[in-house]
Amino acid sequence: MRKILQVILKRLSKIVLNKYKPVIIAVTGSVGKTSTKEAIYHVLKSHFGEKEVRRNQRNYNNEIGVPLTIFGLETAGRSIFLWLIKFIKIFWMIITKVSYPSFLVLEMGADRPGDIKYLTNFVHPKVGIITAIGEIPVHVEFFSGPDQIVQEKKTLINCLDDNGVAILNFDDEKIRQMADNLKAKVLSYGLKEKADVRATNYDLKLESDNNVSELNFKLEFKGSTVPAKLVNALGVQHLYSALAATAVGITFSMNLVEIVEALKEFQPLPGRMHVIKGIKNTLIIDDSYNAALLSMEAALDSLRVFGDRRKIVVLGDMLEIGEYAPEAHRRVGRKAAEIADLIFTIGPRAKFIAESAIKYGLDDKKIFQFDIPDDARKIVQEKIREGDVILVKGSRAIKMEKIIKEIMLEPNKAEELLVS
């Protein structure tokens, strides 16, 4: 049934795209896709108008979700009746002229080899963005190794013609190397000097109660420098999303000043370095949506800005990394030992985090290990103190948000603030 549905959606997508001819901006990478997509959406929306820009909702980034985004529809699940209604709406789009956005911002996931090739067979982007890959990417378990993931992601920009633009994170060496021998124009971004679009002098401003206020930085492009800020943002992860969005804005003739204004409306999504107030006047950093080595290390590094404030990390398994799991979790444990005052681990793989943290100097009395989040919730609540900063991160399937709900100040807002 699913395969038949995929074929139908693919063919109908081709017809709709051929009829309405939107400009397509496609985003892929191992981390940072969704935040980057959202930042791009906010930048383009500010210039062209909300009705002219559409992006994937929720996790609609696969062979079913991308076509649904093209049609502006939501899934019908397993209901044949509801799917029939969806198809009637699609056919109406085809046989009549309806209002349709000028831009589609499409996040493209790649859980298995061939996923990007499948999507770009019927979606032909004008702009392709690759966010970050890292040494041990998520989903590597389903590939022959990290190099095959690199090639899978590169498929997106290989399909661009000489009128296209490849927007690449040059701080990621694997992505920088993709710039060679492309037909498309390359526009790079990053924090290092070799990037075309750069952020410099970035600094996190804290409110008087040490809650996050804004991330200030200088936005640079071709000799021009403009002061910029991101509201309620923590860590360089959001800077990279903002820089990619800036590169897209530049591609479509926006100036730096209007891009900076648009970025003020971009804020972290639930589960992605999202700051939440906790009980006992604590600050929770909710990064529970997913986890890979690159994003784990970046999340831990983001805690350094809080100086002497006590730091607690609650870390779950990183899934879908296969044989690389022991190495990846040990590397996280080593970094956590440098930064954290207390460590809670959730899941069988996260035990490698605990072992490594002990090896690199953290007292074993400051490490607590659990199999599932439900076992850890009450203990975490008991151990936190007034004013702590608490990072919660793990793969989606571990459901780390259960711990956050236990310690957030307003659990009645869990549905609004947490991933679901």
Summary of the structure (lengths in Angstrom):
residues: 420
radius of gyration: 21.6
end to end distance: 26.2
largest distance: 68.4
contacts: 1510
relative contact order: 0.11
helix: 45%
strand: 21%
